[in-house]
Amino acid sequence: NSVNGRELRIPYPWLVFNEKVKVNTVFLRDSTAISDSTLLLFGGHVSRGEV
């Protein structure tokens, strides 16, 4: 179980992750919620899509 998985609402608009694993459902590993400004300052290549 994940710390972020227990959250009903994530306090920032972006959820970045290191690894996506699909077994029966999709799991995001090493995920962190970040703000727009953090993404603009420190994000490299950004892709937006469905998980």
Buried (B, 14 or more C-beta within 10 A) or exposed (E): EEEEEEEEEEEEEBBBEEEEEEEEEEBBEEBBBBEEEBBEEEEEEEEEEEE
